[in-house]
Amino acid sequence: MNKEAKISQAQRLFDAAFAEETYRDQRSDAYKRGVLDALRFKTGEGPSPKATRPYELGTAECDAWFSGLNEGYSRGKHA
């Protein structure tokens, strides 16, 4: 089995979204985690992100994570 075959569908979608050649604005680690958490959920590779929320409500990290979830859910619609 080659290396690419071991990478999950969610991880491939995430890598494509944040590849250097996309020339997008920098995002925080919390935002990126939200994107990946949502992609894992949408592809059936992980639990509901809101059930496993990693940040305390009302914090900047949680706000960024929720924003990342929105992007991840959007990208995951076509997965």
C-alpha positions in Angstrom: 0.0 0.0 0.0 1.5 3.4 -1.0 1.6 6.4 1.4 -1.2 8.2 -0.3 -3.6 5.3 0.2 -3.1 5.6 3.9 -4.2 9.2 4.1 -7.9 9.6 4.9 -10.3 11.4 2.6 -10.7 14.1 5.2 -7.0 14.7 5.4 -6.7 14.9 1.6 -9.5 17.5 1.5 -7.8 19.4 4.4 -4.4 19.3 2.7 -5.9 20.6 -0.5 -7.6 23.5 1.3 -4.4 24.6 3.0 -1.8 23.8 0.4 0.8 26.6 -0.2 -0.4 27.1 -3.8 -3.8 28.1 -2.6 -2.5 31.5 -1.6 -5.0 31.9 1.1 -4.8 34.1 4.3 -3.1 32.4 7.3 -5.5 30.7 9.7 -5.0 29.8 13.4 -4.4 26.3 14.6 -7.9 26.4 16.2 -9.5 27.3 12.9 -7.6 24.6 11.0 -8.6 22.0 13.7 -12.3 23.0 13.2 -11.9 22.5 9.4 -10.4 19.0 9.9 -12.9 18.0 12.6 -15.8 18.9 10.4 -14.3 17.1 7.4 -13.7 14.0 9.5 -17.4 14.1 10.6 -18.7 14.7 7.1 -16.7 11.8 5.6 -17.7 9.4 8.4 -14.2 9.3 9.9 -14.9 11.0 13.2 -17.6 12.0 15.8 -19.8 15.0 15.7 -17.4 17.9 16.4 -19.9 19.8 18.6 -20.1 16.7 20.9 -16.3 16.8 21.4 -15.8 20.6 21.4 -12.1 21.1 22.3 -12.3 24.7 23.5 -14.2 26.5 26.2 -17.2 28.5 24.9 -16.6 32.3 24.8 -12.9 32.0 24.0 -11.2 33.3 20.9 -10.0 29.7 20.2 -13.5 28.4 20.3 -14.8 31.2 18.0 -12.0 30.3 15.5 -12.8 26.6 15.8 -16.5 27.2 15.1 -15.5 29.3 12.0 -13.3 26.4 10.9 -16.2 24.0 11.3 -18.3 26.2 8.9 -15.6 25.9 6.2 -15.1 22.2 6.9 -18.9 21.5 6.6 -19.0 23.5 3.4 -16.0 21.6 1.9 -17.4 18.3 3.2 -20.7 18.7 1.3 -19.0 17.4 -1.8 -17.0 14.6 -0.2 
